[in-house]
Amino acid sequence: MKRMGMIFRAKANKALDRAEDPRETLDYSYQKQLELLQKVRRGVADVATSRKRLELQLNQLQNQSTKLEEQGRKALALGREDLAREALTRRAALQQQVSDLETQHQTLQGEEEKLTLASQRLQAKVDAFRTKKETIKATYTAAQAQTRIGEAFSGISEEMGDVGMAIQRAEDKTAQMQARAGAIDELLASGALDDPTGTAKDDITAELDRLSSGSDVELELQRMKAELAGGGSGRQQAIEGGAAGQMRQDRPQEQPRFDKS
């Protein structure tokens, strides 16, 4: 089971590695950083809103404190010490609230400054990452294009491999058809195969056959002329020989003469 699990994880890791595009991963990381920066900015805005709300409350309390102080002065001037004491008591309670709010205001202001600084730093990092991301993407795209061009030139890419196999199959089939056509022509020329239509010969072959047949006829005609010429001269010689013999037979034979001396 451990081995099967390891094989499965290895296969899954390899499949994920093939499916992963570094450019898409970089874009996704950049998107996440933008989302984080947006959250930090919203946090800064929320803290600033709270600080501003505290400032409004402080202004209201300070106004009330000032108003109570004036009322106490007027009451004391009119001889109403009790009212002046009550006004001062309320003013003291308001001053305590003002002191607490000022403490909270300082705390929020410090948090706002920290978040603002963190936002600025994060913004700088996001900008630097964006520049680096675009550089890496451009470099990866150029390397990928160069790799594909090299594979295309070397013929090891899948597309060019399929094209090369198709060309090889076409060349093999062409060579096979040429060999078959040559073999059929040789068999037809040798007479091993008969052409029932008589149209298998091309124009050049037909012309050569016509010249060959014409030459045979001319040769046969010359031979017959020679035979006739030879036979006629022999017959003429025989006729002339027969006529000379007949003339010798018809001529009387002369008696031999004897010399008297």
C-alpha positions in Angstrom: 0.0 0.0 0.0 2.9 2.4 0.7 4.4 1.6 -2.6 1.1 2.1 -4.4 0.6 5.4 -2.6 4.1 6.5 -3.5 3.5 5.6 -7.2 0.2 7.4 -7.2 1.7 10.6 -5.6 4.6 10.4 -8.1 2.2 10.1 -11.0 0.1 12.9 -9.7 3.1 15.1 -9.1 4.3 14.5 -12.7 0.9 15.2 -14.1 0.6 18.4 -12.1 4.1 19.4 -13.2 3.1 19.0 -16.8 -0.1 20.9 -16.4 1.6 23.7 -14.4 2.4 26.8 -16.4 4.9 29.1 -14.6 3.3 32.2 -16.1 -0.1 31.3 -14.8 1.4 30.5 -11.4 3.1 33.9 -11.3 -0.1 35.7 -12.3 -2.0 33.8 -9.6 0.6 34.8 -7.0 0.4 38.4 -8.1 -3.3 38.4 -7.9 -3.1 37.0 -4.3 -0.6 39.8 -3.4 -3.0 42.4 -4.8 -5.8 40.9 -2.7 -3.6 41.1 0.4 -2.6 44.7 -0.4 -6.3 45.5 -0.8 -7.1 44.0 2.6 -4.3 46.0 4.2 -5.6 49.2 2.6 -9.1 48.4 3.8 -7.6 47.9 7.3 -5.8 51.3 7.1 -9.1 52.9 6.0 -11.0 51.3 8.9 -8.4 52.5 11.4 -8.5 55.9 9.9 -12.3 55.9 10.1 -12.2 54.9 13.8 -9.6 57.6 14.5 -11.7 60.2 12.8 -14.7 59.1 14.8 -12.7 59.5 18.0 -11.6 62.9 16.9 -15.2 63.9 16.4 -16.1 62.6 19.9 -13.2 64.4 21.4 -14.3 67.7 19.8 -17.8 67.2 21.1 -16.5 66.4 24.7 -14.1 69.4 24.6 -17.0 71.6 23.5 -19.2 70.3 26.3 -16.3 70.8 28.8 -15.8 74.3 27.6 -19.5 75.0 27.9 -19.7 73.6 31.4 -16.7 75.7 32.4 -18.5 78.8 31.2 -21.7 77.8 32.9 -19.8 77.3 36.2 -18.3 80.7 35.9 -21.6 82.3 35.3 -23.2 80.5 38.2 -20.4 81.4 40.5 -20.7 85.0 39.4 -24.4 84.9 40.2 -23.7 83.5 43.6 -24.9 80.0 42.8 -21.9 78.1 44.1 -23.9 74.8 44.1 -24.5 75.1 40.4 -20.9 76.1 39.7 -19.8 73.0 41.7 -22.1 70.7 39.7 -20.9 72.2 36.4 -17.3 71.6 37.4 -18.1 68.1 38.6 -19.6 67.3 35.2 -16.6 68.9 33.5 -14.2 66.7 35.4 -16.1 63.6 34.3 -15.9 64.8 30.7 -12.2 65.5 31.1 -11.8 61.9 32.1 -13.6 60.7 29.0 -11.5 63.1 26.9 -8.3 61.7 28.4 -9.5 58.1 27.6 -10.4 59.0 24.1 -7.1 60.8 23.6 -5.3 57.6 24.7 -7.4 55.6 22.2 -6.8 58.2 19.6 -3.1 58.0 20.0 -3.3 54.1 19.9 -5.3 54.2 16.7 -3.1 56.8 15.2 0.0 54.6 15.9 -1.8 51.6 14.4 -2.8 53.7 11.4 0.8 54.7 10.9 2.0 51.1 11.2 -0.6 49.9 8.7 0.2 52.7 6.3 3.9 51.9 6.5 3.1 48.2 6.0 0.8 49.1 3.1 3.6 51.1 1.5 6.1 48.3 1.9 3.7 45.8 0.6 2.9 48.0 -2.4 6.7 48.3 -3.1 7.0 44.5 -2.9 4.0 44.0 -5.1 5.4 46.4 -7.7 8.8 44.7 -7.6 7.1 41.3 -7.9 5.1 42.5 -10.8 8.2 43.7 -12.6 10.0 40.5 -11.9 6.9 38.5 -12.9 6.8 40.2 -16.3 10.5 39.6 -16.8 10.2 35.9 -15.9 7.2 35.5 -18.1 8.9 37.2 -21.0 12.1 35.1 -20.5 10.0 31.9 -20.2 8.0 32.7 -23.3 11.2 33.4 -25.3 12.8 30.2 -24.0 9.7 28.2 -24.9 9.6 29.7 -28.4 13.3 29.0 -28.8 12.8 25.4 -27.6 9.9 24.9 -30.0 11.9 26.3 -32.9 14.8 24.0 -32.0 12.6 21.0 -31.8 11.0 21.9 -35.2 14.4 22.2 -36.8 15.7 19.0 -35.3 12.4 17.2 -36.0 11.9 16.0 -32.4 8.7 17.9 -31.7 5.4 16.0 -31.7 4.0 18.0 -34.6 7.0 17.7 -36.8 7.4 14.1 -35.8 3.9 13.4 -37.1 4.7 15.3 -40.3 8.0 13.4 -40.7 6.2 10.1 -40.2 3.5 11.1 -42.8 6.3 12.1 -45.3 8.1 8.8 -44.7 4.9 6.8 -45.2 4.2 8.7 -48.4 7.7 8.1 -49.7 7.4 4.4 -48.8 4.1 4.0 -50.6 5.4 6.0 -53.6 8.5 3.7 -53.8 6.3 0.6 -53.5 4.0 1.8 -56.3 6.9 2.7 -58.5 8.5 -0.8 -57.9 5.1 -2.5 -58.6 4.7 -0.4 -61.8 8.2 -1.3 -63.0 7.7 -5.0 -62.2 4.4 -5.0 -64.2 6.1 -3.3 -67.1 8.9 -5.9 -67.1 6.4 -8.7 -67.0 4.4 -7.2 -69.8 7.5 -6.7 -71.9 8.7 -10.2 -71.3 5.3 -11.7 -72.2 4.8 -13.2 -68.7 1.6 -11.1 -68.5 -0.8 -10.5 -71.3 -2.5 -7.2 -71.9 -6.1 -8.0 -72.9 -6.9 -4.5 -73.8 -3.8 -3.8 -75.8 -3.7 -0.3 -74.4 -1.0 -0.8 -71.8 1.8 0.2 -74.2 2.6 3.8 -74.3 3.2 5.8 -77.5 6.9 5.3 -77.6 6.6 1.6 -77.2 4.0 1.4 -79.9 6.2 3.4 -82.3 9.2 1.2 -81.5 7.0 -1.9 -82.2 5.8 -0.4 -85.5 9.3 0.3 -86.6 10.4 -3.2 -85.6 7.5 -4.7 -87.6 8.3 -2.5 -90.6 11.9 -3.5 -90.5 11.0 -7.1 -90.4 8.7 -6.6 -93.5 11.5 -4.8 -95.4 14.0 -7.5 -94.5 11.6 -10.2 -95.7 10.9 -8.3 -98.9 14.6 -7.9 -99.6 15.2 -11.6 -99.0 12.4 -12.5 -101.4 13.8 -10.2 -104.0 17.2 -11.7 -103.6 15.8 -15.2 -104.0 13.8 -14.2 -107.1 16.9 -12.6 -108.6 19.0 -15.6 -107.9 16.4 -18.0 -109.3 15.9 -16.0 -112.5 19.7 -16.0 -113.4 20.0 -19.7 -112.9 17.0 -20.4 -115.1 18.4 -18.1 -117.8 21.7 -19.9 -117.6 19.9 -23.2 -118.0 17.9 -22.0 -121.0 21.1 -20.7 -122.7 22.9 -24.0 -122.0 20.0 -26.0 -123.5 20.0 -23.9 -126.6 23.7 -24.2 -127.2 23.5 -28.0 -126.9 20.6 -28.2 -129.4 22.6 -26.1 -131.9 25.6 -28.4 -131.6 23.3 -31.4 -132.2 21.7 -29.8 -135.3 25.1 -28.8 -136.9 26.5 -31.7 -139.1 29.7 -33.3 -138.0 32.7 -32.6 -140.2 34.9 -35.5 -141.5 38.4 -35.4 -140.5 40.8 -34.5 -143.2 44.0 -36.4 -143.8 47.1 -34.8 -145.2 48.2 -36.5 -148.3 51.7 -35.9 -147.7 
